[in-house]
Amino acid sequence: MKTLWAILVVLILLLQVRLWIGEGSFAQVWALEQSIEDQQAENAKLAARNERLYAEVRNLRSEQGAVEERARMNLGLIREDETFFLVVEK
């Protein structure tokens, strides 16, 4: 009877070790859940950035004024009938 109890205690200890340490343990599952949450947050940020870029591309494709505005701001576009004034502050 004592050997049966000893075998059961050893078996329970082995199962506990597997539960707390090793592959599929609570610690590993917690770490994986944490990395999934981090990756989902990163994906949400990237999805928002992509949506902004897609909206900008749709705007540039559909409206001629958007292209002209972009050229004025970034490339210094000036039409033939316009006068350019450069104001320099001291």
Backbone torsions as a table, in degrees:
resi	resn	phi	psi	omega
1	MET	NA	-37.1	179.3
2	LYS	-65.7	-36.8	179.4
3	THR	-67.7	-36.3	177.4
4	LEU	-63.4	-43.8	177.5
5	TRP	-63.8	-40.9	179.4
6	ALA	-63.2	-42.6	178.8
7	ILE	-64.0	-43.0	179.1
8	LEU	-63.9	-40.4	178.7
9	VAL	-64.9	-44.3	178.8
10	VAL	-63.3	-41.4	179.3
11	LEU	-63.7	-43.3	177.9
12	ILE	-64.5	-41.3	177.6
13	LEU	-62.7	-41.6	178.2
14	LEU	-63.6	-40.2	177.5
15	LEU	-66.2	-37.5	177.7
16	GLN	-66.1	-40.4	178.6
17	VAL	-61.6	-43.9	178.9
18	ARG	-63.6	-35.5	-179.4
19	LEU	-69.1	-38.9	-174.1
20	TRP	-98.0	-23.9	-177.1
21	ILE	-132.6	141.4	174.2
22	GLY	107.5	-169.6	-176.9
23	GLU	-70.6	130.8	-179.1
24	GLY	80.6	11.5	-179.0
25	SER	-77.5	168.9	178.5
26	PHE	-59.3	-40.5	-178.5
27	ALA	-63.7	-43.2	-179.6
28	GLN	-67.7	-41.3	179.2
29	VAL	-63.4	-42.3	178.5
30	TRP	-62.0	-43.5	179.4
31	ALA	-63.7	-40.3	178.8
32	LEU	-67.0	-39.9	177.3
33	GLU	-63.4	-38.9	178.6
34	GLN	-65.3	-42.9	179.9
35	SER	-68.5	-32.1	176.1
36	ILE	-65.6	-43.4	178.0
37	GLU	-62.1	-42.7	178.6
38	ASP	-62.3	-43.2	-179.2
39	GLN	-67.2	-37.7	177.9
40	GLN	-65.7	-38.7	177.0
41	ALA	-64.2	-43.7	177.8
42	GLU	-63.1	-41.8	178.5
43	ASN	-63.5	-38.0	179.0
44	ALA	-64.9	-42.1	177.6
45	LYS	-62.6	-43.8	-179.0
46	LEU	-68.3	-35.6	177.8
47	ALA	-65.2	-40.0	177.5
48	ALA	-64.9	-42.3	177.7
49	ARG	-62.5	-43.1	179.3
50	ASN	-63.5	-39.2	179.1
51	GLU	-63.6	-40.5	176.4
52	ARG	-62.2	-42.2	179.4
53	LEU	-66.0	-41.2	177.9
54	TYR	-62.7	-39.8	178.4
55	ALA	-64.0	-40.0	178.7
56	GLU	-65.5	-41.4	178.4
57	VAL	-64.5	-44.4	178.3
58	ARG	-60.8	-40.3	179.4
59	ASN	-64.4	-43.5	-179.7
60	LEU	-67.1	-32.7	179.9
61	ARG	-75.7	-32.7	-172.0
62	SER	-91.8	-34.2	-173.7
63	GLU	-114.4	126.7	177.7
64	GLN	-69.0	-33.3	-180.0
65	GLY	-61.7	-33.1	179.4
66	ALA	-66.6	-39.0	178.3
67	VAL	-66.3	-42.6	179.4
68	GLU	-64.3	-42.3	178.1
69	GLU	-60.5	-43.8	178.8
70	ARG	-62.2	-41.5	179.6
71	ALA	-66.3	-37.8	178.6
72	ARG	-65.1	-44.3	-176.2
73	MET	-73.1	-44.9	-172.0
74	ASN	-92.9	-32.0	-173.4
75	LEU	-111.5	-5.2	178.9
76	GLY	74.1	37.9	-179.3
77	LEU	-64.1	132.6	175.4
78	ILE	-133.2	129.0	178.3
79	ARG	-76.2	168.1	-177.9
80	GLU	-65.5	-36.4	-175.5
81	ASP	-92.3	10.2	-179.2
82	GLU	-104.0	155.6	176.1
83	THR	-114.4	134.1	-178.5
84	PHE	-100.4	127.1	176.5
85	PHE	-117.1	126.6	176.7
86	LEU	-107.2	116.2	-178.9
87	VAL	-100.4	121.0	-179.3
88	VAL	-110.2	122.6	178.1
89	GLU	-93.2	146.5	-178.6
90	LYS	-78.7	NA	NA
